[in-house]
């Protein structure tokens, strides 16, 4: 258990909050590129309690500015996109993507006011269908050359969803390998050939055994946590027989992302991004190592579950997450359908807007959460002291980072640490060698 003061220290994200100061040192997802499609590519954005307007100007350049016009505070999210920038609808003041004031048309023709006005502007960049922004001080860190950022656009798909809770409890689900055997338990196994685009519904690599069967029947994983240059690696081993072991390798990328296997051909890189202290978005980039992603199918699958424009789950706390007594008795552990994001959403939202960690009792399977909180506290303290933090990296460091490997497979004769390492490393290399884009990177390394 931790104190209420310690809980605030690691959860609150406003401009002056300790954790907020840390998270502002990193690129944060703020929108899907799809959200800027259409005739008017303008979107209001709320990030860590601050309000911004994101837009793409007539030349295609991205910009993100403070949302309140510096004239008299009107809402720039209702502005007009024209003449190289976004124009406030109140008095016509025009700002470009860098925050420069281009025109103050209501002022006298001889006025020099425009030259003295500057709106706060923030670096923005599009990566694999997600728009990232940097709202901290100084230069932003470089992007690591991870699979999700270097795979061709044809091999990635991005989506997001809203959780009505604090970012930290949402993130901690992803570094808890034990919960999948319960929260995501299915009592019957589907045809794994129909699992495209669905997590925990396919077969493990090197086997035709459905992952649902592995999780359901082998529910006491042996979990280990290993520090890495990007955060840490989690390994969950489930002994299936005398000579076979299910090996699941996942990753925490500091400060608030994880990389996990979705299937034998695809991985998920997912961020939990604070809207404010009590809401967050998850942003996911799905990366394929085989053929191009069927973006239309994956989008259609998810739009059956999420409502635009806010990407809210159709099953939520206002309708009890679609809970069915009959389903809970016969089909799923939760009775909340087969979308694991709904399961996760119920779990983290049911903890409250900000989980009261003074009342929790962690177990041995929570070692990933314990390890992460230690790193998080240390990084917050370093930030407050004006020191460095994990993953605040330069271009040279970013270029040395690859992967990270994320494996879900069944290995033979995996009996100790050495054989476990050999199995997942061999499995990762074999997958990359079969991939056009990933094998080219291996050859160039």
N, C-alpha and C positions, 0 to 999 in steps of 0.2 A: 504493500500500500504506500501511497505517497500523500503528502499534505495538500490542502486546497491551494496553498500558495505555489507549490511545485506544479500542480496541475495547470494553473493559470500560466505559469512560466513556459510550459511546452505546448499550450493550445492556442492562446490568444494571438491574433495576427494583425491587429491594427498598426498604423504607422509607428507608434511609439512602443509597441509591445515587444518584449525580447524575442519571441519566436518570429514575429513579423519582421523584425530587423534582419534575422537570419534568412528567411525565405525571400526577402527582397534582393538577396545577393545572387539569385538564380533566374534563369529564363523560366517563365510560367506560361503554360497553355492558356489562351484567352478566348479562342473561338475555333470552330472548324472552318476550313476554307469554304466549304459548302454554304456556310452562313453568309458569306459575302457574294454569293451568286445572285443573279437577277438584275433588274434594272436599277436598283438603288443599293449599292454595296456599302451600307452604313449600319453599324451595330453598337448599341450601348453595352458596355462591359463593366462589371463590378468585380474587382480583384482585391482581396484582403481589406475589404471595407472602404476602398477608394473607387470613385466613379470616373469612367473614361468613355471616350467615343472612338471606336475603331472604324476605319474606312479605307477604301481603295479608290484613289483618285482616277481621273480620266486617262492617265497614262499607264495605269495599272500599279502604281506605287502604293504600298501600304503605309498607313499612318495611324498613330494612336495618340490622342491628346486628352488633357483633362476635359471633363465633360461640360463644365460651366464656362461660358464665354467670359473672357477677361474684361469685357465692357461692363455689363451689368448682371452677369450670372445666369443668363438664359441657357437653355439646354441645347448644346450643339448636336445632340443625337437626332434632332429634328431639322438639322441644317440642310442646305442645298449643296449638292455636289456639282461644282461648276468652276470654270476659269482656273483650273489647277489646284483646287483645294475644296474645303468645306466652308460654306457661308452661313453665318448665323441668321436665322429667319427673323430676328428681332429688329436689327438695324443694318444687316447686310455686311457686317465685318467678315472678311475672308481670311482663312488660315490655310497654309499648306501643310504637307505631311511632317515637316520639321518644326511646325509651330510658328513659323514666320507670319506676321500679319502682312497680307498683300494689298488689302484695300480697306478703307473706312469710308464708304461711299456717302454717308449722310453728312460727313464733315465738309467744311469748305475746301474748295479745290486746292488751295494753297497750304492746307494743314500738313504738318509733319508728324502728327500723332502716330500714324501707322508705323513709322520707323522706330518708335519707342516702345511698341507693344510686342510682347513675345508670349505665346501660349506654351505651357509645359508640354513637351513632346517626348515620346519614349521609343526606344528601338523596338522594331517588330520584324519578324522573319517568318516565312512559311516553310514548314518542314513536314513532308509526307502527309499533307492534307490537314495539318494543324497549324494555326497561327500562334506563335510564341511571342511574348513581350517581356521586356526587362524594365522594371520600375525602380530599381535600386540606384545607388550612387556609383559613380565611376564607370569604368568599362565593364560590360558584361563578360562572363566566362565564355570560353569556346564550347561548341557542341561536341561531345565525344562522338567518335566515328562508330557508333553502335549500329547494329543491323537495321533497326527501324528508321535510321536517318540516311543510310547509304544504299538501301535496296531501291531498285527502280520504282517509280510511281505506280507502274502497272502491278507491282507485287506488294503494295500496301493499301490498307483501307483504314480510315479513321472514323471514330464515333465518340459520343459522350453521353452522360446522363447526370441528372441532378440528385444529390442526396441532401436531405434536410437534417444535417448534423455537422459537427465539427470535423475538420479535415483529418485530424490525427486518428480518431477511432475508425474512420473509413480506410485510411492507409493501413492500419494495423491488421485488418482482415487479410490483406495480401501477404503478410509475413507470418501467418499462422497456418502451417501445413496441416495441423490436426483437425481443423474444423471441417474440412472437405468430406470426411468420412461420415459426418452427421448432418450438417447443414445442407449439403448437396447430395444426400443419399437418395438414390432411386431404387425402388424395390424390384423393378424389372429392367432388363437391359434391352435397348433398342437395337435395330440393325445398324451396325457401325458404318455401313456404306452410305447411310443417310444422315451422317453426322456433320456434313460440311457447314461451317459457320457456327457450330454449337460447341461450347466448352464442356468438358467432362462427358461427352457423349460418344467419342470415337474409341479406337483401340489404342493400347499402348504400343510404342515402337517395339520392333522385334517380336511381336506377338499378335494374335488375334483376340486376346482377352480384352473385353470392354473395360474402360477405366471405371465405369460405374460399378462393375463387379469387384475390381480391386479395392476401391474405396469402401464398399459396403461390407466386404467379408474380411478385410484386413485393416482394422480400425485403430491399431496401436503403433503408429509409425515411430521409428527411431530417428530423431531429428538432431542435426548438428548444424552449427553456424560457424562460418569461416570468414574472417575479415578479408576484404579485397581492396584494390585501389579505388573502386567506384562506390563501395559501401560494404556489402557482404553477401555471401552465397549461402543459401540454405539447402540442405540435403535431407530428404525424407525417405527412409528405407522401410519397405514392408516385405517381410520374409514370406514368400508364397509357398515354398517347399524346401526340401533339403538342398536343392541346387539352383533354385531360381529366386530372385529378389526384384521387387519393383523399386526402381530408382527414380525419384522426382527431384530435379534440380531447379531451384528458382533463385531470384536475385532481388536484393534491395539496392536501388540506385539512389544514393543520397542526393537531395534531401527527402523526396516524396514520390518516388516512382518505384515500380517493381516490374521485372521482366519474368514472365512465366510461360510454360508451354501451353498452347491451346490444343494442339494435335501433333501428330508426327511430322506434319508439313508446315505448321504455322505457329508463331509465337505472338504473345501479347505484351506490349510495353504500355504501362498504364500509370498515369499521374492522378493524384488527388489534390485538387487545387482549391484553396479557400476562396469562396465568394466573400464571406465574412466569418465571424466566429462560429456561426451556427448553420452554415450551408456550405456545400462544396460540390464541385463537378468532378466526375471522373472522366478523363480523356484517355482513349485507348488507340494505339496504332497496331493493327494486325499485320504481321509481316510473313509473307509466304516464301518458302525456300524451294518450292517446286514451280508450278506454273503461275501465270498471272492470277490475281485475286478476282473473283467474280463479285465486283463491287455492287452491282445491281442486286444480286441475290442477298448479299450481306446487309445492304441497306434496307431492302424490303423486309427481311427477317426482323430487323430492329425497329423499323417503323410500325410494325404490328404491336410492339411493346412500349414505344415511347411516343409522346405527343410533342409536336413542335408548336411554338418556336422555342420553348424553354427546355426541351428534351427531358420532360418529366415522365416518370414511369406511369403507365396506365394502371398498374397495380401499386398502390401506395397506402400510407397509413389512414387515408380518408375512406378507403374501402377495404381495410384490413388485409391489404396486400393480396386480395383474391383468395383468402383462406377458405379452404373447404375441409370439413370434418371427414367426409368420405374419402377425399384424396389423401389426407394424412393417414388414414387407416390402411389404404390399399396401394398407393402409388408413390408418394414422396414423403420424406421425413418431416417436411414443414407443412405440407398441404397448401403450398403457395405457387404451384405451377412448376414448369421445368426451366425457367430462366434463372440462372444462378445469380444474376445481378439483383433480381428481386429478393432472393434469399439473403444476399449480403446487405441489401438496403434495409430489410426488416431487422437484421441482427444489429446493425450499427445505429439505426434510428431508434430502436427500442431502448438503447442505452441512454437516451436523452439528447437534447441539443448539444450539450457538452458532457461527455461521460464524467461521472463523479468517481474518479479513480481512488478516492479515499476509502471506498467501500469494496474494492476488488481484491481478489486473492489469486495471484498468478500461480500456475502450476509448471511442471517441468517441460511441458510441450510449448510453453510460452517463451522459450529461450530466445527466439527471434525478436519478439517484442521487447524483452528485457535488454537485449544487445542494442537494438535500435534506440531505445530511450536514452541509454548511456551515451551513445554517439551524439544524439540530438542535444542533450543537455550540454555536453562538452563543446559542441559547435556553437550553441547560443552563447555560452560564456566566453568563448574565443571572440565571437563577433562583438560582444559588448566591450571586450578589452581591446578591440581594434586589431585583432590577429586574423590569421588565415582560417579557412574552414574547408572541409572535404568537398571535392568536386568544384571548387572555384579554380578552374584550370585554364592554362593558356593553350595556344594552338598546337604546340609540340606535345604537350601532355594529352590533348584530345586525340591527336593522330595516332597515339600509341594504344588507344583503347579500342577494343573490338568486342563483338558479341553483344552482351555477355551470353555465354552458353546457357541454354534453358532446355532441359531434357525431361521426357516422361517415357520411360521404357522398362523393359524386363530383361535383366541380365542373368547369365548363368555363372555359377561359381563366384558370385560376389559375396565374399565372406569377411573382408576386412577393409580398412581404409584404403590400402593400396589398390586392391581390386575394384573398389567402388570408384576411385579416381580414374583408373584405367578404363572402366566401362563407360562412364559418361563422357570422358574426353574422346574416346574412340567413336562413340555414338554421335557426338557433335561434329567431329571431323568427317564422318561418313555422310552425314546430312549435307554438309557444306560442299563436299566433293560432287554430290549429285545435283547441286544447284548451279545454274549458269552464272548468276551474278555473284554468289558467295564463293564459288570455286575460283572465279577470276581474282577475287581479293586474296584468296589463299595463295595463288600462284605469284601474285605481286608482292606478297609479304616476305 
